[in-house]
C-alpha cells in the first residue's frame, strides 16, 4: 500500500481544521463605533458589536477574541456557546446574538495610522481547536484634538488711574440767630479766606475747571417753621452774593458765570443730630433729646418740649444751634492730570513724584519693553505692598519666553495679594511648561480671571476631551482654538466661519482645520483646495494629511491623490 506524502497529510490537516471551524463558528460580523477610531482626552475608546448569526456558535464551543490597534493589544473577551463553560458572555445557538465589547487604551503616536484588527482562539471542551485569521475591522485613529494650540494667555492687572477727576471744594458761612445778612468779620474767618485763596489758585491752574457751585441755606430747629424756611432761602441768596464777591476778589472768571444753584433746606434736623452726637453733652441727655425729636413730628410741639428742658435747651442754643445757622458752598470741579508724554518723562526721571496708579498708567503707555520694565521695577520699590507691578512685569517676561523669571514675579505678586488674575498667569506658566495638571489646579482657583482665564480653561477642556465646555469657555472669541472646539462638537459651518474671522484665516493650520470641516460636510472640492492652501503655507502638512484618518473617505479621489504625491 502506497504511503501518503507529507504534502497530502498537510492538506488533509488543513481541510480537517476548516471543517472543524465551520462546525464551531461561522459568519461572525464586527461593527466598530466610531469608525475610524477617535482619540479623546489622552485615550482611544473602542466599541465593537460582535454579531453571531443563527447557529453561528456551536453550543459547546467558545471563542476568545483579542483586538489589536496596530501593535497594541487590547483586553480579550470570551464569548461562549450555550453549553460551554467559563467566565464569559453566552450566545444562544439557534437565535444567535450580539456581544458588545468596549475597552479604553492610552493613546500612542503609532496609533494614528494603525488598523484595528481581531483574531480569535476557538475552543471546545477546554481544548484549543483553531485560531481564526486576523481580520481588519476598522482604521485608526483620528487625532484632531491634538491640533489644539497651547498658547496660554496671561493678563495684566489694570491701573485705576483717572486723568480727569471730579472733585468737590466746600466752604461755609455762619449767621446770627434769625439773620441772613453777612455778619461783620465773617469774611476774615478761615473757611472763607481759604475759599478765596483756592479760587485764585484755581483761576491760574489750567488743570482745574469749575463745573458748578451749589449753595444750600439752613436754619436751626427752633422758631417758627415758615420763617425758618424763608430764612434758609435768604441765607442761600446771601451765600451766592458772598461767593461772587470772593471770586471777584480772587479774579476768578466764575464770578460772572451762571453756574450757581440755590436751595433753602429749612430747619436742619439731620445736621442737628450729627452735631448733637459730636457734642460733649451727657449721653443720657443726648438720648432724651433724640427721643423728643423722634416722638414729636409737629415742629411747634417739638420745640416746646425741648424748651421745657431748660438747662438742656440753653446748652443747645449756645453750642449746637449756631453751627446750624449757615450756608454751605459746594464747588464741583474737574482736575486734569499730566499729559501722557509728561507721565512718561516723570516715570523715567522722577518716579517718586508719581502715585502707584500713575506709575502703572505710565507703564501702560510705554512701548519700549526695557523702559516698561524700569517703570515696573521703580513701582515695586516705591509701592512694595501693591501686587500689580510684580504681576505686570511677569507678563512682560512671559511674552518674551522667560518662563522661570515670569514665574518668580507672579509668585511674588501672589504673596502680596490673592488674585485670580495672578493665579491664571501662574497656570499659563505651568501650561507653557507642559504641566497641564498644575495648570488645571491653578485655573480652578482663579475665579475672576476674565477672558484670559476662560481661554486657558478652554485649552484644558479640549485636552481633557470636554469639547462642549471648551466651546463655552472660548465664548465669542474668533480664534483657531474656538474653531477647533466647534469642529469637535460637530458644528462645522460655524467652525469655518470662525477660522475665516480669526488671525488664522490664511495660516497653514487655519486652512487645515477648514479642510477637516469641509471633509465632514462632504465638500470634497473645498476640502482639497483648503489642503492645497495649507501645504503651500507649510509643506509638513502634506505628510500629516496622508496619515490623517479625517480624509480616509477621500483616499480614492483623484484630486486628493494628486495633492498627496
BELGI-V507511 format. One record per backbone hydrogen bond with DSSP energy under -1.0 kcal/mol. NH is the residue of the N-H (numbers start at 1). CO is the residue of the C=O. Records with the same first field share a line. If there is no record, write none. Layout:
NH->CO  CO
This chain:
9->5
10->6
11->7
12->8
13->9
14->10
15->11
16->12
17->13
18->14
19->15
20->16
21->17
22->18
23->19
25->21
26->56
29->51
31->49
33->47
37->139
39->142
40->43
43->40
44->105
46->103
48->101
49->31
50->99
51->29
52->97
55->93
56->53
58->24
61->58
62->123
63->79
64->121
65->77
66->119
68->117
69->72
70->115
72->69
74->67
77->65
79->63
80->89
81->61
83->59
84->81
88->86
89->78
91->80
96->92
97->52
99->50
101->48
103->46
105->44
107->42
111->108
112->109
114->111
116->138
117->68
118->135
119->66
121->64
122->130
123->62
124->127
125->60
127->124
129->122
130->122
132->120
135->118
137->116
138->116
140->114
142->37
146->143
147->144
148->145
151->149
152->150
165->335
167->333
169->331
171->329
173->327
175->325
179->176
186->183
189->186
193->189
194->190
195->191
196->192
197->193
198->194
199->195
200->196
201->197
202->198
203->199
204->200
205->202
208->205
209->334
211->332
212->332
213->259
214->330
215->261
216->328
217->263
218->326
219->266
222->220
228->224
229->225
230->226
231->227
232->228
233->229
234->230
235->231
236->232
237->233
238->234
239->235
240->236
241->237
242->238
243->239
244->240
245->241
246->242
247->243
248->244
249->245
250->246
251->248
252->247
255->252
256->253
257->254
259->257
261->213
263->215
265->217
268->219
269->267
272->268
273->269
274->270
275->271
276->272
277->273
278->274
279->275
286->282
287->283
288->284
289->285
290->286
291->287
292->288
293->289
294->290
295->291
296->292
302->298
303->299
304->300
305->301
306->302
307->303
308->304
309->306
310->308
313->309
314->310
315->311
316->312
317->313
318->314
319->315
320->316
321->316
323->320
324->321
326->324
327->173
328->216
329->171
330->214
331->169
332->212
333->167
334->209
335->165
336->207
337->163
343->339
344->340
345->341
346->342
347->343
348->344
349->345
350->346
353->350
354->351
359->355
360->356
361->357
362->358
363->359
364->360
365->361
366->362
372->368
373->369
374->370
375->371
376->372
377->373
378->374
379->375
380->376
381->377
382->378
383->379
386->383
391->387
392->388
393->389
394->390
395->391
396->392
397->393
398->394
399->395
401->398
402->397
403->401
406->402
407->403
408->404
409->405
410->406
411->407
412->408
413->409
414->410
415->411
416->412
417->413
423->419
424->420
425->421
426->422
427->423
428->424
429->425
430->426
431->427
432->428
433->429
434->431
435->430
436->434
439->435
440->436
441->437
442->438
443->439
444->440
445->442
446->443
449->446
454->450
455->451
456->452
457->453
458->454
459->455
460->456
461->457
462->458
463->459
464->460
465->462
466->461
467->465
470->466
471->467
472->468
473->469
474->470
477->474
483->479
484->480
485->481
486->482
487->483
488->484
489->485
490->487
491->486
495->491
496->492
497->493
498->494
499->495
500->496
501->497
502->499
505->502
507->504
511->507
512->508
513->509
514->510
515->511
516->512
517->513
518->514
519->515
520->516
521->517
522->519
523->518
524->522
527->523
528->524
529->525
530->526
531->527
532->528
533->529
534->530
535->531
536->532
537->533
538->534
541->538
542->539
544->540
545->541
546->542
547->543
548->544
551->548
552->549
554->551
555->552
557->554
561->557
562->558
563->559
